[in-house]
Amino acid sequence: MKPASEIISRPILTEKASGLAEANKYVFEVLPGPDRAQIKKAIEASFKVTVEKINILIRKGKLRRSRLSGGSIFTETNSRRAIVTLKKGDVISLA
């Protein structure tokens, strides 16, 4: 199994993610490639919690226009996120 640092990139700390934390759901940015089982093992190993469910979504990169190269349009990279639902009573301290 890969180490957790090669699977989990970083936790997402936004207003919407903190609202999900009240429902015992946490959001992490995940590197492309690992499946749900690998993500589950990495989170359980690194935070010592029990994972019940994982939802994976791909956030499309935004279109940007460059002022320096004649207004050419490029796309930011896509990000892959995992919404992790924990067993009741388990908590991850992200702050």
N, C-alpha and C positions, 0 to 999 in steps of 0.2 A: 504494500500500500504506500502511496505517496505521502510525504509529510503534509501536515495541515497547511503549512505556509505555501505549498504548491497548489492548493485547492481553494482556500479562502483568501481573497485579496484584502478585503477590509470590511468593517461593518458600515452600514449606511445610517447616518445620524441626521435625519431630516424630520420635519414636523410630522409628516405622515407616518414615518417609521416609528417615531416615539408614540404616536397614537396606537399603532399596532402592538407596541410593547405592553400596553395596558391589557391587551387581549392575549398575552403570553405568546406573541409572534415577534420574531426578530428578523431583520433584513440584512443580508450580507452580499457583497459583490463577490462573485465567484469567477475564477478563470475558466475559459472555454475548455471543454473536454470532459471533465469528471461527470459521472452520472449521479443520480439521487443517492444511491447506496454509498458511494465514496464521500459525498458531501455529508451525509448523515454520520458516518464514522469519524470524519475529520472534526465535526462540531462536537460530537460526544467526547472525543478524546481531548480536545483542546479546552473545552469549557466544563467538563465533568457534569453534563446534564443528560437527560433522556429526551430524544427527539421522537415526536409522534408522526409528524407529517412535514413534507417539503414540497413547496411549489416553486418551480423555476420559470423565470420569464426573461426575455431578451428585450432590453431597452434600446431602441434604434438610435443611432447617432444623429445629431442635428446637422442640417445643411448650413454651411458657413460660406461667406463670401470674403475673399481676400482683397484688401485694398491695394496691396503692394504689387501683386502680379496681374494687374489688368482686370480685376473683378472676377477672376476665375472662381468657380464654386467647387468646394470639396466637402466631404462628409466626415464628421468625427467618427471614431470607432464605436461600435456597438458595445454595450456592457451587458453582462449576464448577471442576474440577481437571483438569490434564493431566499424565499420567505419561509422561515423555519418555525414550526409550531412545536412548543415544548410541552412536556407532561405537566399537569397541574402541580404547582408548588415549586417547580424549577425556575430559576431566575438567572439571567446573564447580566453581569454588571459591565456595561460598555463605557461608562463615563470615567 
